[in-house]
Amino acid sequence: MKKLKVLSTIMVTILIMFMIVSNTFALAPGQVNVAQNVNGTNEIVGIGGQIIGILQTVGVILSIIILIVLGIKYMMGSAEEKAEYKKTMIPYIVGAVFIFAASALADMVYNFVIGI
């Protein structure tokens, strides 16, 4: 029975590998013809930049407000409440780092893509 399971697992894996393989027709990076000044691209880039700026500003403001509220609750809380607030601080800090680093990461990706 165990040999049958192993054999069937191997057969399914091989079948999946053959099903995934397909021909890909692509251009080399030097062969891509990038159209410059396509109609409407400047407006789309401008609107996208405004939306990202607004979202980042709202995210920063909210993260600062939440930090203030958690700090006040931490100072006023009992020992048990302080332990609970410490547990909630870790996800908050991770989220705040993502919010603050999002624009820098997006800028790095944009500059990388433009550089290609």
Secondary structure, 3 states (H helix, E strand, C coil): CHHHHHHHHHHHHHHHHHHHCCCCCCCCHHHCCCCCCCCCHHHHHHHHHHHHHHHHHHHHHHHHHHHHHHHHHHHHCCHHHHHHHHHHHHHHHHHHHHHHHHHHHHHHHHHHHHHC
